[in-house]
Every structure is written in structure tokens, then in C-alpha cells.
Amino acid sequence: MASRSVPARPPAPPRRRRRRLGGLLALTLALAAAPATASAAPPGNGPGGGAVDLGPNVTVFDPSTPVDQIQATLDATHAQQVDNEMGTERYAYLFKPGTYGTDSDPLQIKVGYNTEISGLGASPSDVVINGKVETYNRCLAPDNCIALNNFWRTVSNLTIQVNGTGQDGCRATANFWAVSQAVSLRRVQVQGGDLSLMDYCTAGPQYASGGFIADSTAGTVINGSQQQWITRNSVIGSWSNGVWNQVFSGVEGAPSDATFPDPPYTTLETTPLSREKPFLFVDERGRYAVRVPDAQRDTRGVSWDEGMTAGRTIPLSDFLVVTPDTGFGRINSQLARGGHLLFTPGVYDVAHSLKVKRAGTVVLGIGQATLTATRGVTPLQVEDVPGVVVAGLTIDAGTQLSPVLLQVGDGKGRATSDPANPTTLSDVYFRVGGPHIGKAGTALEVNSDHVLIDHTWVWRADHGVEGFTAGVNGDTDRWRTNTGRNGVVVNGDDVTATGLFVEHFQQHNTIWNGERGRVVLYQNEIPYDPPSQADWQEPDGTLGWAAYKVGDHVREHRLDGGGVYGYQRNAEPGITTETGFEVPVRPGVQLHHVMTVHLDGIGVIENVVNDVGGRSDPTTQGTPQYVVDYPG
């Protein structure tokens, strides 16, 4: 169960600078702020001096805008989006370089569903929010305020100068970021106050189930009631608390994991493979461009503290700026000739697969742009070419069965790959059900070698809009109609995942068949809703499906920090899952710091890994069963 105590908040020690291993030469380009333009207007001047149209759901603010005008705009959007979990509205609010808010009149931003708040500077320090950028517990009822469903929102590329002026005494104590899956905090500098990953002011500390931070700095981080979390390539002063599964990879200031599982920390000195997410910015002449960071190995700390993040800059003129009115023939034509895509906020019904065919193509979404399969298509296919970057997209299953929602490589053996330039998926999320019934065979299928998955949530929905269950029998109807066999299937070799969240699929949630796979944090809930044991067992009679399955032939694989959670609430007298993790018993297949836990209901997970580890059942509710290393 989540912690309900409010931890002490010690003063933050001085920030330490990055130590990047491997001798990468940092670029030192410093871009000046773009000239001021009219506030909340179309995004100013773009490449060649022409106007840039980022669609109707993007607002660009300028430092000359009165704070009260910005505040009113963002407050109105939050009021609309705070409970709009399954809605179609999408928004991006972008800030040109400068400072927003003052000590006496701070800008205090609250971020709701399907909303992005991002700076347009070359460095996070170019945009300063003097105030807050926050998400609070969501009150589903007056006595039920939690962060468990605070999904689908983004904050990036800015500095938060924490200022609680005008807030009540509890709210003024920290910048609250009480979120769960499908939420990223990237390239953010938090200074002048604490960063709390739980909201201890709304009905006290409550459950949260996030989350992800990368390429960011903060002083004191209050984890509190977060059940699992991954922090990658960042700098922190201190970290407090942890519930079940807290992973640090390449983080300066990360806590020691020497006494795991008390506290439940997993700490990697460096990140084996990383690539920061592309970001939109304006240069010193007011021209829009996208910075695409390079892939790096064995790094720690942030990418930007010694100058511009190493990588390439692509002018926005090389992108097709896509809105929901853009024809998909035009989109595929752009991809066929090697052009890039910028999807603006919106929901896109995809009736013909979008096919990325050229190496180095960038497909970037802002404002939680969402591709929804129609007619049973695979919405996005990436051919066997290196260096493709897909970032900032949500991909939804439609009401007709799609074999796959995103396929990387066709698996026909014609692959070309580059270890130095892996195809990368950053903040790409998947949803099977929720706004409507969804049907998919597999959500994400990776057949190419040398692919990096940097933060994903792959979700077969356990709840949704009214009528989502398509009948009167609740979970039983959902099991039959909202179908998803597997969440993630990896057939390629040398695939790395940092922040792999996969939940509620009807067979193995994750299958890893490729060699030399590397996963840093795996989080899973097995499905809530199997109607009976017969619906939740393998053809050979094995009870249940392991959430994480490494292929029997695999000789090398490593997972650091994994959790499988059980909450079966539908079947009587209950169902059994034989093991959370199923792997071949070989010296080269290693699991480090893994666990199962019984959340609620009447289901049982017999073992943690294969036939090793304690039993998770109602008698151990909320108490994780840990295996420190497998094989031991």
C-alpha cells in the first residue's frame, strides 16, 4: 500500500555537475532569446521569415504578455481538462525565451489531461516560470482524491523557480507533481523549492503510480506515495521515500541501493543507452527548429549543462506540420521522400498505415497528439532502417482488430541497423480501450535490431467512458470486447528499454525474444478482469500468463528493477498466476531487484521468477515479495 506519511524535507545540497562518461565533446552553442511578439498569437516568424501555423490547439506565449492574461488562459484550460480523462481535446502551451511571473505576482500553472507545457529555448534555463507548474490529486468523489489516474500530460524544457506566493500554507511548501503513467518531466530545472511527486495537501498523501523524469535537475525530491518511478540522467540533491520500485539510472545524487529492498531503490551508476527526446525551439533570429539529440552510451547527469545538447538541428521547414485536417496521402508522401512530421495537438483517425521508410526520419508529436486506428490498420510502421525517432505520440486501438499498433521493422530479415544511431521511441504511449472499445493483437512489436524505447506506457484499459464495458456485466463484458493479446513483443537483438510500463493484456504482457535485451524499470499490472481461470491460463495448462516472458532460446538478457502487481476482482473463487517473471535459467539471463505484490481482490501470484520468490495473495496484501537477484 502507498505510504500515507508526509516525509521530512531536508535542505537541498548544492547541485553537482554532470560527469558524462565516454569522452563525448559537448557543444557550446548558446542561442539568444527570440524577439518578442504579440502574446498568445500564432507562433511568430518561422523559417525564411514566414508565419508558422502550429494549428488551432497551440498557443505561444511571449514574455511581454501580462501574467494575468496567461494565468487566465491556462486556468480555463485546466478547468476543462482536470477531469477530461477520455476526451478528444488536446492542447500545447509553448513559452518563448524569457521570464514569466514575478516574485509578487507568480505564474502558477496547473496541468490537466492531454496538455503540454514546454519552453521554446535552446536550454531549459532560457524559459523561467517564476511560480509553479503542478498537478494535484484528482477528486473522483469528495472523499476519493488520488493521483492514480493522472495520465497523459507533458512538461519540458524550462526552469521552475518555485514560488508559492498567494497559495495556502500547505500548497506553498513545494511544487506538486502528483502523476501516474504516460507523464513525462524532461529537460526541467526545479530550483528555489522542493519537488513533490505526491500531493499531500488534498486529503493527505494518497496513491500515485508514476512515473518518469529525465534530463532534469532538482534539489529535494519528495517521492512519498509513488508506487514506482524511474529517474534517468538527471541531477538531484536528495530523494525521500519509495513504496515498491524506485529506479535511478545515471543520476547524480541518487540514493544508494545497498540495503535493497529497504528502501526499495535500484541505482545504476550510468545509463547503458540513452537519447533525449527531440524538442522544438526558436533560434536567435526567431526561426523555429527541432533539436534531435544524439544517442549516447554509459552516461550520467544532464545533457545541457555544458552547452547545447549534442545532436543535430533540423529547421521546421523540413517538417510537414500536421493538423487533423491534413490528408494522409500528403503525410505518406512526405515520409516517402524522407521528410519529417510534426503532429500538432489533436486526434487523428488513421485509415491507412503511416509508413516511415527513410533512415533518420523524425516523427514528433506535441500536445499529446493521438493516432487512432480505423478499419483495423496498423497506424504506424517503421521499416528496417536506422536512426528513426518517434516521440510524443499516443496510439489508440480502434473498434476493429488491428494486428499491431506500432511495428518497428517487418521481421523479414532485411534489416539495416546502426548501434550508434538506434531507432528511438520516446514518450510513445499505447491505449487499447478507454474512450471506446479497442481491439489489438499486439500494441508494440519491435523486429529491428538496435532500438531504444525511452519511456512508454502500453495500456489495455481497465476503465473508461460510460458504456466502455459494452454490456451490463462489467469486467466480463470488457474481457470479451476490449481485447489485447500482448502489450510489447521484442524480436530484435540489442534492444534497450528505459521505463517500460505495460498493463492488463490478456496473455503475456511482454515477450522478449531478442538477444542482449536490456530493460531499466519494468512495471506491470496483470489484468483485473479475467472471468475465470479457464480464461487466464496457457494452452498447456499453465495457470496464468507471466507478465514478463523472456524467450526460452535467449542466452543474454538483463532487467534492473521490475514489478508485477496483482489485482483480480472478477472471478470466483479467484484465479492463480504461476509466476510474475518467466525466464530461461542461464547465467547470461539476469534479473536484478524484481518483485510481485498483491494489491486487492482474490487472485494469487505463486512465485516472483519461475519457481522462486514468495507468494503474493490476500494474506500478503500490499507487502511486496522480492527477489534481489535471479539467478541468485
Secondary structure, DSSP 8 states (H G I E B T S, - for coil): ----S---------------TT----------------TTBS--B-GGG-B----TTEEEE-TTS-HHHHHHHHHHHHHHHTT-TT-S--EEEEE-SEEE--SSS-EEEE--TTEEEEE-SSSGGGEEEEEEEEB--EEEETTEEESTT--SEEEEEEEEEE--TTS-TTGGGEEEB---SSEEEEEEEEESSEEESS-SSSSSS--B---EEES-EEEEEE-TTBSEEEEES-EEEEEE--SSEEEEES-BT----TTTTSS-EEEESSEEEEE---EEEE-TTS-EEEEEE-EEEEE-S-SSTTSS-SEEEEEGGGEEEE-TTS-HHHHHHHHHTT-EEEE-SSEEEESS-EEE-STT-EEEEEEEEEEEE-TT--SEEE-S-S--EEEEEEEE--SS-EEEEEEES-SSS-----TTS-EEEEEEEEEESSSS--EEEEEEEE-SSSEEEEEEEEEE-S--STTTTSSSSTHHHHHHHSEEEEEEEE-SSS-EEEEEEEE--SS-SEEE-STTEEEEEEEEE--S--SSGGGSB-TT--BB--SEEE-TT---EEEEEEEEEEEE-SSSS--EEEEEEE----TTEEEEEEEEEEEEES-EEEEEETTBS--BSGGGTT--EEEEEE--
